[in-house]
Amino acid sequence: MAYSSDLTDAEWEIFEPLLQEILPTKKQTRPTNPTLPEIFNGILYQLKNGWNWQDLPKDLPPYSTVYWHYKQWRAAGVFEELMSVLLRTCA
């Protein structure tokens, strides 16, 4: 199910390379079941609606996975860097 907070495929094509540059490198011990777009859309959904993480819809990745990524990315400054890059690009 698509949500109003989801990135479109066209938006994701622009967004993914930026995100890949900014994301902290980590040792990949096993493949991630939810894809990066699914995780990012889960984060956007929660941030837009402001509900508890546990209230993420069931068709999104598990809230624990989405929240874990959100905490890691927030601590690494991913969102600030992403906004900075987007603002420079749009200006």
All heavy atoms as an XYZ file, in Angstrom:
760
protein
N       0.846     -1.186      0.000
C       0.000      0.000      0.000
C       0.886      1.243      0.000
O       1.864      1.310      0.738
C      -0.888     -0.029      1.246
C      -1.758      1.173      1.399
S      -2.783      1.000      2.872
C      -4.137      1.987      2.379
N       0.552      2.189     -0.835
C       1.327      3.425     -0.888
C       0.729      4.454      0.071
O      -0.477      4.535      0.242
C       1.322      3.973     -2.305
N       1.624      5.217      0.695
C       1.208      6.268      1.624
C       1.652      7.609      1.059
O       2.589      7.685      0.273
C       1.823      6.032      3.004
C       1.363      4.740      3.628
C       2.146      3.600      3.561
C       0.129      4.667      4.259
C       1.712      2.406      4.116
C      -0.309      3.475      4.823
C       0.475      2.351      4.745
O       0.042      1.177      5.295
N       0.992      8.668      1.501
C       1.323      9.997      0.989
C       2.753     10.405      1.347
O       3.335     11.263      0.694
C       0.332     11.040      1.506
O       0.366     11.112      2.918
N       3.327      9.787      2.347
C       4.702     10.090      2.748
C       5.742      9.325      1.934
O       6.928      9.637      1.997
C       4.892      9.791      4.242
O       4.571      8.437      4.507
N       5.325      8.327      1.172
C       6.258      7.507      0.393
C       6.908      8.316     -0.727
O       6.268      9.175     -1.338
C       5.546      6.315     -0.248
C       5.159      5.248      0.748
O       5.509      5.370      1.938
O       4.475      4.289      0.329
N       8.163      8.009     -0.985
C       8.832      8.582     -2.141
C       8.382      7.834     -3.391
O       8.215      6.613     -3.360
C      10.351      8.455     -2.012
C      11.027      9.243     -0.892
C      12.516      8.961     -0.870
C      10.771     10.727     -1.035
N       8.181      8.555     -4.488
C       7.854      7.905     -5.751
C       9.117      7.248     -6.303
O      10.234      7.525     -5.839
C       7.317      8.922     -6.779
O       8.370      9.844     -7.090
C       6.095      9.656     -6.244
N       8.954      6.419     -7.306
C      10.121      5.786     -7.932
C      11.058      6.837     -8.522
O      12.279      6.727     -8.408
C       9.687      4.801     -9.021
C       9.018      3.555     -8.452
O       9.225      3.268     -7.250
O       8.294      2.877     -9.212
N      10.491      7.872     -9.139
C      11.312      8.939     -9.725
C      12.070      9.695     -8.635
O      13.246     10.027     -8.798
C      10.439      9.897    -10.524
N      11.402      9.980     -7.525
C      12.067     10.654     -6.404
C      13.165      9.768     -5.826
O      14.244     10.243     -5.482
C      11.051     11.011     -5.316
C      10.089     12.097     -5.708
C       8.938     12.263     -4.736
O       8.545     11.272     -4.078
O       8.420     13.387     -4.649
N      12.888      8.474     -5.730
C      13.870      7.555     -5.160
C      15.116      7.461     -6.036
O      16.227      7.326     -5.529
C      13.261      6.182     -4.920
C      14.211      5.299     -4.199
C      14.855      4.214     -4.702
C      14.686      5.456     -2.859
N      15.701      3.679     -3.753
C      15.611      4.422     -2.613
C      14.433      6.362     -1.847
C      16.269      4.279     -1.399
C      15.089      6.210     -0.634
C      15.989      5.172     -0.428
N      14.958      7.543     -7.365
C      16.115      7.501     -8.270
C      17.068      8.672     -8.007
O      18.277      8.540     -8.154
C      15.652      7.520     -9.729
C      15.081      6.211    -10.195
C      14.676      6.246    -11.658
O      15.232      7.064    -12.429
O      13.803      5.453    -12.029
N      16.517      9.808     -7.618
C      17.329     10.980     -7.284
C      17.885     10.842     -5.870
O      19.045     11.157     -5.606
C      16.482     12.270     -7.391
C      16.040     12.480     -8.833
C      17.239     13.474     -6.852
C      14.960     13.520     -8.998
N      17.069     10.345     -4.992
C      17.364     10.311     -3.567
C      18.370      9.231     -3.180
O      19.230      9.442     -2.331
C      16.040     10.064     -2.842
C      15.937     10.702     -1.520
C      15.770     12.073     -1.416
C      15.989      9.948     -0.368
C      15.660     12.671     -0.190
C      15.872     10.543      0.861
C      15.704     11.900      0.954
N      18.257      8.061     -3.796
C      19.091      6.917     -3.382
C      20.583      7.180     -3.489
O      21.327      6.896     -2.546
C      18.712      5.654     -4.148
C      19.468      4.443     -3.639
C      19.041      3.163     -4.315
O      18.536      3.206     -5.441
O      19.222      2.109     -3.687
N      21.089      7.725     -4.604
C      22.536      7.970     -4.658
C      23.004      8.931     -3.562
O      24.078      8.744     -2.994
C      22.757      8.569     -6.044
C      21.563      8.220     -6.842
C      20.437      8.049     -5.885
N      22.187      9.943     -3.262
C      22.539     10.874     -2.186
C      22.600     10.146     -0.848
O      23.537     10.314     -0.066
C      21.507     12.004     -2.093
C      21.389     12.929     -3.283
C      20.221     13.890     -3.080
C      22.672     13.695     -3.495
N      21.601      9.335     -0.615
C      21.538      8.602      0.652
C      22.692      7.619      0.781
O      23.299      7.499      1.845
C      20.192      7.880      0.755
C      19.802      7.335      2.104
C      19.788      8.429      3.164
C      18.437      6.678      2.036
N      23.028      6.934     -0.310
C      24.131      5.963     -0.283
C      25.454      6.644      0.051
O      26.301      6.062      0.720
C      24.235      5.226     -1.620
C      23.071      4.311     -1.911
C      23.033      3.092     -1.016
O      23.913      2.852     -0.198
N      21.980      2.306     -1.130
N      25.638      7.886     -0.420
C      26.864      8.631     -0.110
C      26.938      9.016      1.357
O      28.007      9.051      1.947
C      26.924      9.911     -0.947
C      27.340      9.726     -2.365
C      27.401     11.052     -3.098
O      27.692     12.086     -2.461
O      27.150     11.057     -4.313
N      25.788      9.347      1.924
C      25.727      9.888      3.277
C      25.683      8.807      4.352
O      26.230      8.987      5.443
C      24.505     10.823      3.405
C      24.656     12.017      2.464
C      24.302     11.282      4.834
C      23.400     12.838      2.306
N      25.051      7.684      4.058
C      24.882      6.652      5.078
C      26.226      6.178      5.613
O      27.179      6.002      4.849
C      24.128      5.441      4.511
C      22.638      5.623      4.293
C      22.050      4.368      3.665
C      21.921      5.932      5.591
N      26.298      5.970      6.928
C      27.552      5.453      7.481
C      27.802      4.042      6.970
O      26.866      3.271      6.769
C      27.306      5.462      8.993
C      25.838      5.532      9.164
C      25.269      6.160      7.926
N      29.071      3.736      6.726
C      29.401      2.389      6.284
C      29.325      1.460      7.480
O      29.679      1.815      8.591
C      30.806      2.327      5.665
O      31.737      2.826      6.615
C      30.872      3.144      4.400
N      28.824      0.277      7.233
C      28.739     -0.713      8.293
C      29.043     -2.078      7.701
O      28.874     -2.298      6.512
C      27.383     -0.711      8.983
C      26.234     -1.224      8.160
C      24.955     -1.231      8.992
C      23.871     -1.988      8.278
N      23.670     -3.320      8.715
N      29.498     -2.929      8.555
C      29.803     -4.281      8.124
C      28.489     -5.001      7.824
O      27.599     -5.042      8.669
C      30.567     -5.008      9.223
C      30.992     -6.400      8.865
C      31.774     -7.020     10.001
C      32.067     -8.456      9.720
N      32.729     -9.099     10.846
N      28.354     -5.522      6.621
C      27.146     -6.236      6.222
C      27.319     -7.698      6.598
O      28.051     -8.431      5.966
C      26.919     -6.091      4.714
C      25.634     -6.681      4.211
C      24.440     -5.800      4.491
O      24.577     -4.602      4.648
N      23.277     -6.380      4.565
N      26.645     -8.109      7.659
C      26.778     -9.486      8.118
C      25.742    -10.403      7.498
O      25.956    -11.581      7.368
C      26.655     -9.552      9.650
O      25.417     -8.953     10.036
C      27.805     -8.832     10.318
N      24.620     -9.832      7.127
C      23.584    -10.609      6.456
C      22.740     -9.646      5.631
O      22.677     -8.454      5.922
C      22.718    -11.375      7.448
C      22.015    -10.512      8.441
C      21.312    -11.381      9.489
N      20.961    -10.555     10.610
C      19.733    -10.403     11.067
N      18.742    -11.054     10.506
N      19.484     -9.628     12.082
N      22.074    -10.144      4.609
C      21.263     -9.252      3.784
C      20.102     -8.663      4.592
O      19.538     -9.317      5.451
C      20.751    -10.143      2.661
C      21.273    -11.494      2.906
C      22.081    -11.499      4.149
N      19.779     -7.421      4.279
C      18.645     -6.778      4.924
C      17.379     -7.226      4.222
O      17.269     -7.095      3.012
C      18.779     -5.245      4.819
O      20.044     -4.865      5.347
C      17.683     -4.541      5.573
N      16.441     -7.770      4.990
C      15.175     -8.193      4.386
C      14.390     -7.006      3.851
O      14.042     -6.997      2.691
C      14.341     -9.005      5.380
C      14.832    -10.424      5.496
O      15.581    -10.888      4.663
N      14.411    -11.120      6.529
N      14.095     -5.998      4.676
C      13.449     -4.830      4.080
C      14.465     -4.052      3.256
O      15.635     -3.951      3.615
C      13.003     -3.991      5.276
C      13.198     -4.829      6.489
C      14.161     -5.906      6.124
N      14.018     -3.530      2.147
C      14.908     -2.750      1.297
C      15.084     -1.349      1.865
O      14.304     -0.907      2.711
C      14.344     -2.652     -0.129
O      13.105     -1.931     -0.077
C      14.135     -4.031     -0.747
N      16.094     -0.661      1.380
C      16.354      0.702      1.821
C      15.143      1.616      1.578
O      14.771      2.382      2.468
C      17.609      1.231      1.135
C      18.207      2.515      1.673
C      18.539      2.403      3.158
C      19.451      2.869      0.888
N      14.496      1.544      0.402
C      13.304      2.379      0.217
C      12.193      2.059      1.220
O      11.513      2.959      1.707
C      12.849      2.076     -1.210
C      14.057      1.572     -1.904
C      14.863      0.870     -0.845
N      11.998      0.788      1.537
C      10.966      0.415      2.507
C      11.282      0.985      3.884
O      10.395      1.511      4.576
C      10.824     -1.108      2.596
C      10.251     -1.745      1.363
C      10.338     -3.267      1.397
O      11.275     -3.816      2.007
O       9.451     -3.894      0.803
N      12.529      0.894      4.288
C      12.933      1.424      5.591
C      12.773      2.941      5.607
O      12.211      3.511      6.554
C      14.388      1.021      5.918
C      14.458     -0.485      6.157
C      14.909      1.789      7.130
C      15.860     -1.043      6.212
N      13.232      3.600      4.557
C      13.148      5.061      4.510
C      11.701      5.524      4.473
O      11.332      6.492      5.143
C      13.936      5.604      3.320
C      14.267      7.053      3.469
C      15.295      7.454      4.305
C      13.541      8.022      2.806
C      15.600      8.799      4.474
C      13.842      9.360      2.956
C      14.867      9.754      3.797
N      10.861      4.826      3.713
C       9.437      5.175      3.687
C       8.793      4.961      5.052
O       7.913      5.728      5.448
C       8.702      4.389      2.603
C       8.938      4.944      1.223
O       9.247      6.111      1.049
N       8.804      4.099      0.220
N       9.226      3.948      5.786
C       8.721      3.743      7.150
C       9.098      4.907      8.057
O       8.280      5.380      8.863
N      10.324      5.383      7.923
C      10.770      6.534      8.719
C       9.953      7.768      8.345
O       9.467      8.494      9.224
C      12.280      6.786      8.519
C      13.091      5.646      9.137
C      12.691      8.138      9.109
C      14.577      5.682      8.810
N       9.781      8.009      7.047
C       8.999      9.163      6.602
C       7.561      9.083      7.098
O       6.980     10.089      7.509
C       9.024      9.273      5.071
C      10.350      9.640      4.432
C      10.238      9.613      2.907
C      10.835     10.998      4.915
N       6.977      7.890      7.064
C       5.605      7.704      7.538
C       5.497      8.095      9.003
O       4.602      8.834      9.402
C       5.171      6.246      7.338
C       3.756      5.990      7.792
C       2.692      6.132      6.897
C       3.470      5.624      9.102
C       1.394      5.907      7.308
C       2.178      5.403      9.520
C       1.138      5.544      8.622
O      -0.166      5.339      9.034
N       6.412      7.608      9.818
C       6.361      7.897     11.251
C       6.594      9.377     11.518
O       5.890      9.983     12.329
C       7.377      7.046     12.012
C       7.145      6.961     13.502
C       7.552      8.204     14.265
O       8.413      8.962     13.839
N       6.923      8.426     15.392
N       7.557      9.974     10.841
C       7.846     11.388     11.057
C       6.680     12.274     10.615
O       6.386     13.276     11.259
C       9.133     11.790     10.331
C      10.413     11.152     10.861
C      11.598     11.549      9.995
C      10.648     11.522     12.317
N       6.025     11.892      9.540
C       4.884     12.685      9.061
C       3.715     12.585     10.032
O       3.061     13.580     10.321
C       4.445     12.199      7.682
C       3.235     12.975      7.175
C       2.739     12.463      5.854
C       1.504     13.296      5.467
N       0.735     12.655      4.451
N       3.440     11.394     10.521
C       2.247     11.181     11.343
C       2.494     11.358     12.834
O       1.559     11.604     13.581
C       1.657      9.797     11.060
C       1.118      9.721      9.652
O       0.191     10.437      9.310
N       1.725      8.883      8.827
N       3.728     11.207     13.277
C       4.065     11.435     14.672
C       3.510     10.408     15.640
O       3.405     10.669     16.832
N       3.139      9.239     15.157
C       2.610      8.208     16.034
C       3.740      7.448     16.689
O       4.911      7.622     16.373
C       1.733      7.241     15.241
C       0.526      7.897     14.649
C      -0.050      9.061     15.046
C      -0.231      7.435     13.541
N      -1.135      9.350     14.260
C      -1.270      8.372     13.327
C      -0.153      6.344     12.713
C      -2.217      8.225     12.327
C      -1.098      6.195     11.722
C      -2.107      7.130     11.529
N       3.387      6.556     17.603
C       4.384      5.675     18.212
C       4.962      4.769     17.136
O       4.277      4.379     16.194
C       3.742      4.803     19.300
C       3.313      5.611     20.483
O       3.957      6.584     20.843
N       2.219      5.210     21.088
N       6.231      4.436     17.317
C       6.883      3.534     16.361
C       6.134      2.211     16.260
O       6.012      1.645     15.183
C       8.337      3.287     16.772
C       9.210      4.474     16.522
C       9.612      5.404     17.440
C       9.774      4.883     15.282
N      10.392      6.363     16.833
C      10.508      6.068     15.512
C       9.726      4.373     13.988
C      11.192      6.740     14.504
C      10.414      5.042     12.985
C      11.136      6.207     13.249
N       5.608      1.739     17.377
C       4.902      0.457     17.388
C       3.628      0.491     16.555
O       3.089     -0.557     16.212
C       4.538      0.039     18.824
C       5.719     -0.235     19.699
C       6.236      1.009     20.426
O       5.988      2.150     20.034
N       6.991      0.799     21.476
N       3.141      1.690     16.216
C       1.906      1.831     15.449
C       2.133      1.919     13.944
O       1.204      2.236     13.207
C       1.127      3.061     15.924
C       0.610      2.902     17.339
O       0.416      1.750     17.769
O       0.408      3.927     18.012
N       3.348      1.644     13.485
C       3.574      1.615     12.034
C       2.663      0.558     11.424
O       2.479     -0.516     11.999
C       5.027      1.266     11.703
C       6.070      2.358     11.853
C       7.456      1.800     11.544
C       5.779      3.530     10.949
N       2.085      0.843     10.257
C       1.233     -0.158      9.606
C       1.999     -1.459      9.358
O       3.209     -1.461      9.156
C       0.846      0.507      8.282
C       0.993      1.966      8.531
C       2.133      2.092      9.509
N       1.282     -2.537      9.346
C       1.897     -3.868      9.217
C       2.489     -4.125      7.828
O       3.290     -5.041      7.667
C       0.881     -4.964      9.555
C       0.347     -4.867     10.972
C       1.436     -5.029     11.997
C       0.879     -4.933     13.398
N       1.817     -4.425     14.349
N       2.091     -3.329      6.827
C       2.664     -3.544      5.499
C       4.005     -2.830      5.326
O       4.656     -2.973      4.299
C       1.690     -3.148      4.389
C       1.254     -1.700      4.464
O       1.249     -1.133      5.573
O       0.895     -1.141      3.418
N       4.433     -2.079      6.336
C       5.780     -1.508      6.360
C       6.693     -2.481      7.104
O       6.215     -3.399      7.764
C       5.756     -0.148      7.059
C       5.027      0.972      6.304
C       4.889      2.210      7.187
C       5.749      1.318      5.025
N       8.007     -2.303      7.010
C       8.899     -3.187      7.759
C       8.588     -3.120      9.265
O       7.963     -2.149      9.725
C      10.298     -2.629      7.473
C      10.154     -1.888      6.191
C       8.757     -1.340      6.192
N       9.018     -4.113     10.024
C       8.758     -4.095     11.471
C       9.269     -2.800     12.100
O      10.330     -2.286     11.730
C       9.550     -5.287     11.998
C       9.781     -6.161     10.819
C       9.801     -5.267      9.614
N       8.508     -2.285     13.049
C       8.867     -0.999     13.662
C      10.244     -1.052     14.293
O      10.975     -0.064     14.273
C       7.810     -0.556     14.679
C       7.925     -1.201     16.032
C       8.745     -0.658     17.014
C       7.234     -2.363     16.331
C       8.867     -1.254     18.258
C       7.342     -2.960     17.570
C       8.160     -2.402     18.534
O       8.281     -2.998     19.755
N      10.637     -2.199     14.843
C      11.951     -2.296     15.480
C      13.069     -2.097     14.458
O      14.082     -1.457     14.746
C      12.105     -3.635     16.199
O      11.911     -4.706     15.291
N      12.888     -2.600     13.252
C      13.876     -2.421     12.184
C      13.927     -0.972     11.739
O      15.012     -0.385     11.608
C      13.517     -3.319     10.976
O      13.496     -4.675     11.406
C      14.503     -3.144      9.836
N      12.761     -0.381     11.503
C      12.689      1.007     11.054
C      13.275      1.922     12.121
O      14.079      2.808     11.820
C      11.237      1.402     10.708
C      11.140      2.871     10.346
C      10.700      0.536      9.579
N      12.915      1.699     13.369
C      13.399      2.550     14.462
C      14.905      2.402     14.652
O      15.617      3.376     14.879
C      12.657      2.234     15.759
C      13.063      3.112     16.913
C      12.920      4.492     16.841
C      13.601      2.573     18.067
C      13.299      5.308     17.887
C      13.978      3.380     19.124
C      13.827      4.740     19.034
O      14.214      5.555     20.068
N      15.423      1.183     14.536
C      16.866      0.956     14.690
C      17.628      1.771     13.643
O      18.609      2.443     13.967
C      17.196     -0.531     14.558
C      18.638     -0.815     14.818
C      19.217     -1.077     16.014
C      19.700     -0.840     13.844
N      20.574     -1.264     15.858
C      20.897     -1.126     14.535
C      19.746     -0.659     12.473
C      22.121     -1.229     13.888
C      20.975     -0.754     11.832
C      22.140     -1.039     12.549
N      17.174      1.692     12.395
C      17.835      2.460     11.337
C      17.708      3.957     11.598
O      18.665      4.707     11.414
C      17.265      2.104      9.961
C      17.785      0.812      9.438
N      17.239     -0.406      9.758
C      18.826      0.542      8.627
C      17.914     -1.368      9.164
N      18.899     -0.805      8.467
N      16.540      4.400     12.011
C      16.340      5.819     12.316
C      17.323      6.296     13.384
O      17.962      7.331     13.224
C      14.898      6.062     12.763
C      14.676      7.451     13.297
C      14.592      8.538     12.442
C      14.574      7.676     14.664
C      14.408      9.822     12.924
C      14.390      8.955     15.161
C      14.309     10.016     14.290
O      14.132     11.285     14.781
N      17.470      5.530     14.461
C      18.399      5.910     15.542
C      19.832      5.971     15.041
O      20.568      6.902     15.373
C      18.312      4.923     16.711
C      17.083      5.057     17.541
C      17.168      4.253     18.828
C      17.665      2.857     18.615
N      17.722      2.044     19.826
N      20.242      4.987     14.246
C      21.609      4.954     13.728
C      21.865      6.143     12.807
O      22.906      6.797     12.904
C      21.856      3.648     12.964
C      21.716      2.392     13.797
C      22.707      2.348     14.939
O      23.887      2.573     14.750
N      22.213      2.083     16.135
N      20.940      6.406     11.923
C      21.099      7.490     10.964
C      21.042      8.845     11.654
O      21.779      9.760     11.291
C      20.048      7.400      9.877
C      20.149      6.148      9.043
C      21.138      5.199      9.086
C      19.229      5.700      8.069
N      20.880      4.192      8.185
C      19.702      4.472      7.550
C      18.032      6.193      7.590
C      19.041      3.758      6.562
C      17.359      5.482      6.606
C      17.867      4.280      6.097
N      20.167      8.990     12.636
C      20.075     10.257     13.369
C      21.382     10.530     14.102
O      21.916     11.645     14.058
C      18.906     10.215     14.348
C      18.679     11.529     15.081
C      17.631     11.402     16.143
N      18.117     10.448     17.136
C      17.342      9.823     18.002
N      16.053     10.015     18.003
N      17.866      8.989     18.882
N      21.923      9.522     14.762
C      23.177      9.679     15.508
C      24.343     10.015     14.577
O      25.260     10.747     14.966
C      23.490      8.410     16.299
N      24.294      9.514     13.356
C      25.373      9.764     12.390
C      25.181     11.079     11.627
O      26.021     11.432     10.806
C      25.467      8.598     11.407
N      24.086     11.784     11.874
C      23.839     13.055     11.199
C      23.370     12.916      9.763
O      23.485     13.860      8.978
N      22.827     11.770      9.416
C      22.400     11.512      8.041
C      21.316     12.492      7.603
O      21.377     13.048      6.503
C      21.903     10.054      7.887
C      21.205      9.835      6.562
C      23.076      9.094      8.047
N      20.339     12.742      8.450
C      19.216     13.585      8.053
C      19.646     15.037      7.853
O      19.206     15.688      6.905
C      18.071     13.477      9.071
C      17.542     12.077      9.171
C      17.801     11.303     10.288
C      16.813     11.514      8.141
C      17.330     10.007     10.382
C      16.340     10.215      8.217
C      16.601      9.454      9.345
N      20.516     15.537      8.712
C      21.018     16.897      8.555
C      21.827     17.032      7.272
O      21.680     18.000      6.528
C      21.873     17.315      9.762
C      21.098     17.529     11.031
C      20.843     16.236     11.802
O      21.300     15.152     11.366
O      20.174     16.315     12.828
N      22.675     16.063      7.012
C      23.495     16.092      5.794
C      22.613     15.981      4.553
O      22.836     16.689      3.564
C      24.524     14.963      5.815
C      25.426     14.919      4.610
C      26.334     16.141      4.494
O      26.631     16.781      5.524
O      26.736     16.459      3.359
N      21.636     15.124      4.607
C      20.724     14.955      3.481
C      19.976     16.255      3.193
O      19.867     16.681      2.038
C      19.741     13.821      3.778
C      18.869     13.331      2.654
C      19.702     12.886      1.472
C      17.991     12.192      3.143
N      19.479     16.914      4.221
C      18.781     18.187      4.042
C      19.730     19.245      3.488
O      19.351     20.029      2.622
C      18.162     18.657      5.361
C      16.995     17.810      5.818
S      15.685     17.639      4.578
C      15.150     19.315      4.411
N      20.950     19.258      3.953
C      21.941     20.218      3.467
C      22.206     20.022      1.984
O      22.237     20.980      1.202
C      23.227     20.072      4.272
O      24.215     20.924      3.793
N      22.379     18.765      1.571
C      22.626     18.458      0.158
C      21.415     18.835     -0.682
O      21.548     19.447     -1.748
C      22.970     16.959     -0.029
C      22.955     16.565     -1.489
C      24.307     16.636      0.600
N      20.222     18.509     -0.212
C      19.018     18.833     -0.964
C      18.825     20.340     -1.094
O      18.440     20.834     -2.150
C      17.797     18.188     -0.304
C      17.709     16.671     -0.425
C      16.557     16.134      0.409
C      17.581     16.233     -1.874
N      19.120     21.073     -0.024
C      18.983     22.523     -0.086
C      19.987     23.137     -1.065
O      19.647     24.048     -1.813
C      19.170     23.135      1.305
C      17.986     22.958      2.255
C      18.360     23.419      3.649
C      16.761     23.693      1.752
N      21.225     22.649     -1.072
C      22.217     23.139     -2.019
C      21.816     22.820     -3.453
O      22.039     23.612     -4.362
C      23.589     22.554     -1.715
C      24.281     23.168     -0.536
C      25.745     22.784     -0.473
N      26.001     21.357     -0.532
C      26.119     20.549      0.520
N      25.986     21.039      1.741
N      26.368     19.275      0.369
N      21.232     21.639     -3.657
C      20.833     21.204     -4.988
C      19.674     22.040     -5.517
O      19.642     22.381     -6.706
C      20.431     19.719     -4.967
O      21.536     18.957     -4.463
C      20.065     19.219     -6.336
N      18.740     22.367     -4.648
C      17.524     23.098     -5.070
C      17.743     24.590     -5.168
O      16.928     25.298     -5.763
C      16.386     22.801     -4.094
S      15.870     21.095     -4.127
N      18.808     25.103     -4.576
C      19.019     26.563     -4.573
C      19.594     27.071     -5.867
O      20.088     26.457     -6.702
C      19.944     26.945     -3.431
